[in-house]
Every structure is written in C-alpha cells, then in structure tokens.
Amino acid sequence: MGTVFKFYVGQDEIYSGELREVPERYGAAMKEDIANWADSLGKGGLNELVYSHLAWYAGKEVFCTSCDYRGDGNEVSCPECRAELRYEYHHERNPKLDLIIDCIGMITRIVVID
C-alpha cells in the first residue's frame, strides 16, 4: 500500500485514498508536493496547492451536436451551422475528485500517512 492522503473540511473527511483517481501525468507531482508541504501550509496555501494541481480537471471544450465542430469556448453558437453549442470536459468525471474540487477553499488540512 502506498501513501494515503486524507482531506478534511473542518472535522469532516472528504477524501481518503492514494490519489489514484489523478492520472499519473499529474498525480506524481501532486502527491510529492502535498507530502512535502501539507503540514507547513496554512489553509489558503493548502487550497491553492490542491487547486493548482487539479486545474487540469476543470478543462472544458465546446462542441456542436449537429456538425461536430469543436472550439475554444468563446462562441455563442456554432460558426459553421449556427446550432447550440455544448460543453464537454476533457477528462472523465470522478466523484472523489468532484468532491475535492467542490470543497476547494474549504479544505482545512490534509493528513499524509506513509
């Protein structure tokens, strides 16, 4: 078993696990930074650290359901067929990561257990 990370909002544990939900591309640096800094950062710094490592998770792309146009999200309607555009996340949603993102700004501490 690897390192376990426990995220808390007040006394409530909102996450417990090895952060396997985070793709290795992003996870290695996140795990290392949290392990190194969780004990020494205040609430604001801790939340900023977590958010900076999860910013990739919020990435969206706009697409047209009628003609498969994909854009950068600045359009109101499809420039090719004028249909309504929809947003799609770049990464598959995960309930555990969603909860961490929903609680960004409220996380009070992270306990790291080796």
Buried (B, 14 or more C-beta within 10 A) or exposed (E): EEBEBBBBBEEEEBBEBBBEBBEEEBBEEBBEBBBEBBEEBEEEEBBBBBBEBBEEBEEEEBBBEEEEBEBEEEEEEBEEEEEEBEEEEEBEEBEBBEEBBEBEEEBBBBEBEE
